[in-house]
Amino acid sequence: MTVVELRPVRRWIRRTQSAHRDRGETATTAYVVVFSILVLAAMAQETLAAVFSPLVPNLTGSGALAWAAVCAGLLFATLRRLGPVTVSRPAAYFLLTAPVSRRRLLSPTLTVATVGAALAGAAAALGILGHAASTGSIVLVATGAVLGVLLAVAAATAQARPRVSRIADTAGRVAVAAGLAVLVAEEAGWTPPTPGGWPPAVVVVPLTGLLAVVAAAGFLLAVRDLARTPNDLILDSAKTAGTLADSVYGVEPSFLADMLERRYWAHRRLRSTPLPRRLPPLTAQDLLLARRRVPRLLWAAAATTLPLLLSGAPPWLLASTLLIGTMLAARTTTSAVKTDATNPVLLRLLGLTSRRTLWQRLWVPASLGTIWATVALGLLQLTGALPPGQWWPLGLALGPIGAVAALRAARAGLVRNDLLPVETPMGSVPTGPLLHAFAGLDLLILALPTVVALATAAPATLSLLVFQVGLGYLGVHAYLTFTTSPDRVELATR
């Protein structure tokens, strides 16, 4: 047995390793990303101009601060979900436990995350200032970029210190909730105190400079403390980034949905709870599943205010938000339908056919969708954002429509990449991902009377309510009848 000194081995590894420092591949990826962003920005320049600089500013000072808090909370939550300190899956497999410099291994991703957070903060500040009719926006946009860097540093610190992460995550949620509360209160008629105007440049410039110094110092301290980041958290971030990349390159969004579902239940401590005997077994299972998804239910309850915030938007955007929000609220318990479609062993043991299965699986999503749509329409009606009439009873029709759309999306399965592409003047368009993207959304056409009424500013009459409820329930019954069988167990879509 020959004894070899460790220092020359480490020096050789540092000199020859290149798995996480492939500059050519990094430059190519950066070029493609920047070029794609520029092309998309040129194609949607009118929409971007309306988003970042509308003709009629509609934000007060308190509204601008509320939107800043919401954007900061969402950006911090995104950084926490992605890492921000992570590595590629090959580097996680070969280099994470190797005798290499963890600072050199982990610092590139922290740098990329910091630059991305700075750009996102600058874009959010530019959009908020455009809606608030503020002058001297260059310095304030720089302030937004500096705050983005501080959020990236805070996310990296929370990742390296698990005890701090709970406090940081709670602070981010509180910022989002407080910002939404202020915005909803303004839409409901609350008059905020009139501020004295935007701070002058003699105040903003030194404050931005001080924040920049603090951000630079915090970034250097975060780079120094990269070695303290636990390996399990880095591996979780690597799995998230890798699964997201697989979903994008493979055009398979179910990869990401399955990962989020598994990760949620992996961190839960469950106790055995008997199912209610008076309910059908699958309906009782969905009810128990909803009881164990309290955080998602709380976010769904907070999302009922989103249509109210878009009351000044075009009618088609408001109608789309109502329908998609109802569908997302109904999807709280439809993961069980996806399990039934891929592995119908439980259905065979219970002796249930596909038709009875979908009828039992429909009740809880329909209830959640109905509650969400009714509350959202009620808030819009109370604030006077809708034409005259009683709009909230339409939730009784939109709820089952959103539920059946969620069931169809859950039964869609994997993307079929074996279908022939469609040739267009812009190039080939893959058919499988396109059909998969509209699975479930196509059934929202059952809510066409409501969409037309909102688009034409027509009042909510009794005939509209009866017609929409009748069309919705007829469409739900037709879908459950013609896509299932009384003697077949499989839930695969036809």
PEVEN-V996387 format. One record per residue. N is the residue number from 1. RES is the residue in one small letter. PSI is psi in degrees with one decimal (NA if undefined). Layout:
BEGIN
n: <N:N>
res: <RES:RES>
psi: <PSI:PSI>
END
This chain:
BEGIN
n: <1:2:3:4:5:6:7:8:9:10:11:12:13:14:15:16:17:18:19:20:21:22:23:24:25:26:27:28:29:30:31:32:33:34:35:36:37:38:39:40:41:42:43:44:45:46:47:48:49:50:51:52:53:54:55:56:57:58:59:60:61:62:63:64:65:66:67:68:69:70:71:72:73:74:75:76:77:78:79:80:81:82:83:84:85:86:87:88:89:90:91:92:93:94:95:96:97:98:99:100:101:102:103:104:105:106:107:108:109:110:111:112:113:114:115:116:117:118:119:120:121:122:123:124:125:126:127:128:129:130:131:132:133:134:135:136:137:138:139:140:141:142:143:144:145:146:147:148:149:150:151:152:153:154:155:156:157:158:159:160:161:162:163:164:165:166:167:168:169:170:171:172:173:174:175:176:177:178:179:180:181:182:183:184:185:186:187:188:189:190:191:192:193:194:195:196:197:198:199:200:201:202:203:204:205:206:207:208:209:210:211:212:213:214:215:216:217:218:219:220:221:222:223:224:225:226:227:228:229:230:231:232:233:234:235:236:237:238:239:240:241:242:243:244:245:246:247:248:249:250:251:252:253:254:255:256:257:258:259:260:261:262:263:264:265:266:267:268:269:270:271:272:273:274:275:276:277:278:279:280:281:282:283:284:285:286:287:288:289:290:291:292:293:294:295:296:297:298:299:300:301:302:303:304:305:306:307:308:309:310:311:312:313:314:315:316:317:318:319:320:321:322:323:324:325:326:327:328:329:330:331:332:333:334:335:336:337:338:339:340:341:342:343:344:345:346:347:348:349:350:351:352:353:354:355:356:357:358:359:360:361:362:363:364:365:366:367:368:369:370:371:372:373:374:375:376:377:378:379:380:381:382:383:384:385:386:387:388:389:390:391:392:393:394:395:396:397:398:399:400:401:402:403:404:405:406:407:408:409:410:411:412:413:414:415:416:417:418:419:420:421:422:423:424:425:426:427:428:429:430:431:432:433:434:435:436:437:438:439:440:441:442:443:444:445:446:447:448:449:450:451:452:453:454:455:456:457:458:459:460:461:462:463:464:465:466:467:468:469:470:471:472:473:474:475:476:477:478:479:480:481:482:483:484:485:486:487:488:489:490:491:492:493:494>
res: <m:t:v:v:e:l:r:p:v:r:r:w:i:r:r:t:q:s:a:h:r:d:r:g:e:t:a:t:t:a:y:v:v:v:f:s:i:l:v:l:a:a:m:a:q:e:t:l:a:a:v:f:s:p:l:v:p:n:l:t:g:s:g:a:l:a:w:a:a:v:c:a:g:l:l:f:a:t:l:r:r:l:g:p:v:t:v:s:r:p:a:a:y:f:l:l:t:a:p:v:s:r:r:r:l:l:s:p:t:l:t:v:a:t:v:g:a:a:l:a:g:a:a:a:a:l:g:i:l:g:h:a:a:s:t:g:s:i:v:l:v:a:t:g:a:v:l:g:v:l:l:a:v:a:a:a:t:a:q:a:r:p:r:v:s:r:i:a:d:t:a:g:r:v:a:v:a:a:g:l:a:v:l:v:a:e:e:a:g:w:t:p:p:t:p:g:g:w:p:p:a:v:v:v:v:p:l:t:g:l:l:a:v:v:a:a:a:g:f:l:l:a:v:r:d:l:a:r:t:p:n:d:l:i:l:d:s:a:k:t:a:g:t:l:a:d:s:v:y:g:v:e:p:s:f:l:a:d:m:l:e:r:r:y:w:a:h:r:r:l:r:s:t:p:l:p:r:r:l:p:p:l:t:a:q:d:l:l:l:a:r:r:r:v:p:r:l:l:w:a:a:a:a:t:t:l:p:l:l:l:s:g:a:p:p:w:l:l:a:s:t:l:l:i:g:t:m:l:a:a:r:t:t:t:s:a:v:k:t:d:a:t:n:p:v:l:l:r:l:l:g:l:t:s:r:r:t:l:w:q:r:l:w:v:p:a:s:l:g:t:i:w:a:t:v:a:l:g:l:l:q:l:t:g:a:l:p:p:g:q:w:w:p:l:g:l:a:l:g:p:i:g:a:v:a:a:l:r:a:a:r:a:g:l:v:r:n:d:l:l:p:v:e:t:p:m:g:s:v:p:t:g:p:l:l:h:a:f:a:g:l:d:l:l:i:l:a:l:p:t:v:v:a:l:a:t:a:a:p:a:t:l:s:l:l:v:f:q:v:g:l:g:y:l:g:v:h:a:y:l:t:f:t:t:s:p:d:r:v:e:l:a:t:r>
psi: <125.8:130.1:126.6:137.6:143.6:-33.1:-45.1:-33.7:-44.5:-39.5:-39.2:-39.6:-43.4:-33.8:-31.7:-15.5:141.4:5.6:-33.1:11.5:43.5:94.0:-34.8:-44.8:-39.3:-42.7:-39.9:-44.0:-43.9:-40.5:-44.1:-42.6:-47.9:-43.0:-40.7:-40.6:-42.4:-40.8:-45.9:-37.7:-37.8:-35.3:-32.4:39.4:-34.3:-42.3:-42.2:-37.4:-37.8:-31.7:-43.8:-21.7:78.6:161.3:-36.8:104.5:141.0:21.0:135.7:179.2:-44.2:-35.5:-38.3:-43.0:-36.6:-43.8:-34.7:-41.7:-41.0:-46.7:-39.9:-43.8:-42.2:-39.1:-41.4:-41.0:-38.9:-44.6:-38.5:-35.5:-33.2:-11.5:-91.0:-12.2:116.5:176.5:167.3:163.1:-38.4:-40.2:-35.9:-31.7:-39.5:-33.7:-15.8:-36.4:6.5:159.2:63.5:167.5:115.8:-26.8:-43.9:-29.3:-37.6:-20.4:-33.5:-42.8:-35.8:-38.3:-44.6:-42.8:-38.3:-43.4:-42.9:-40.1:-37.8:-43.2:-41.2:-41.1:-39.9:-41.3:-42.0:-42.9:-39.1:-42.3:-41.7:-43.0:-33.1:-36.0:-15.3:1.8:52.2:143.5:166.4:40.8:-14.8:-44.8:-39.9:-32.5:-40.3:-37.3:-41.1:-39.2:-40.6:-40.5:-33.9:-40.8:-42.2:-37.4:-39.5:-40.9:-41.4:-39.0:-41.3:-38.7:-41.1:-34.1:-36.2:-21.2:94.8:-29.4:-32.4:-21.9:-38.9:-42.5:-42.5:-43.2:-39.9:-40.4:-39.5:-42.4:-39.1:-38.4:-43.7:-45.3:-42.3:-41.9:-44.4:-37.5:-42.3:-43.2:-42.2:-39.5:-39.0:-42.0:-29.7:-4.9:-0.3:132.4:111.2:158.8:139.8:118.3:167.6:10.2:171.6:145.1:146.2:166.5:-29.5:-18.7:-39.3:-40.6:-49.2:-36.5:-40.9:-39.1:-41.5:-42.4:-36.2:-40.0:-43.4:-40.1:-41.4:-43.5:-41.5:-38.2:-41.9:-39.3:-36.0:-38.5:-38.3:-34.4:15.3:-31.9:-15.5:-8.3:125.0:146.9:-35.6:-36.0:-36.1:-39.2:-39.6:-42.5:-38.4:-39.1:-40.9:-48.1:-40.6:-41.4:-37.9:-41.1:-40.2:-39.1:-35.8:-50.0:-33.1:-0.8:53.3:86.8:-17.0:-23.3:-48.0:-39.9:-42.3:-38.8:-44.2:-38.0:-45.9:-39.5:-35.8:-47.3:-23.3:-26.3:13.9:140.3:109.3:145.5:149.0:124.0:124.9:145.5:147.2:128.8:-21.9:-15.8:156.2:151.2:-42.8:-34.8:-40.9:-37.0:-42.1:-38.1:-41.2:-37.6:-39.8:-37.5:-29.0:2.1:47.7:-43.4:-40.6:-36.8:-36.6:-41.9:-37.3:-39.1:-40.1:-30.6:-11.6:-17.2:-10.4:-44.7:-32.7:-38.1:-22.3:21.0:-27.4:0.7:171.0:149.8:-34.6:-34.2:-39.1:-44.1:-41.0:-39.4:-40.3:-46.6:-45.7:-37.2:-39.6:-40.8:-41.7:-36.7:-37.0:-20.8:6.3:-35.5:9.7:-1.1:-27.8:-31.7:-38.1:-38.8:-41.8:-36.0:-34.1:-27.0:84.2:34.6:-42.6:-38.0:-38.6:-38.5:-35.6:-9.6:35.5:139.6:171.4:-34.8:-46.8:-33.9:-49.2:-34.3:-40.1:-34.5:-12.2:-28.7:-47.2:-47.1:-38.5:-38.7:-44.5:-43.9:-39.2:-44.2:-43.9:-48.7:-38.8:-43.4:-43.2:-45.1:-35.5:-41.5:-41.7:-38.3:-40.1:-33.8:-0.8:22.5:-6.8:160.0:169.7:153.7:170.2:104.8:-25.9:-29.5:-16.7:-16.8:-26.5:-24.7:-39.3:-30.1:-53.9:-33.1:-45.9:-34.4:-44.0:-31.2:-38.3:-38.2:-41.1:-40.4:-35.8:-28.1:-2.5:-30.5:-153.3:160.5:133.9:103.5:5.0:-1.4:151.1:137.8:162.9:126.6:126.8:164.8:-21.9:-1.7:-171.4:135.9:119.3:134.2:-40.4:-53.0:-33.0:-44.5:-37.5:-34.6:-31.0:4.3:118.9:-44.9:-27.2:-29.4:-13.2:-8.1:-17.1:-20.1:21.6:-39.7:-40.1:-40.7:-43.5:-41.1:-39.9:-37.4:-32.8:4.1:36.6:147.4:156.0:104.5:170.3:-35.2:-39.1:-44.0:-46.0:-43.4:-42.5:-42.2:-43.4:-44.4:-40.9:-48.8:-33.2:-40.7:-40.0:-44.5:-38.5:-40.8:-46.2:-23.5:-44.7:-11.9:5.2:176.8:144.7:-7.2:18.4:142.2:-37.1:140.8:10.6:138.7:149.3:NA>
END
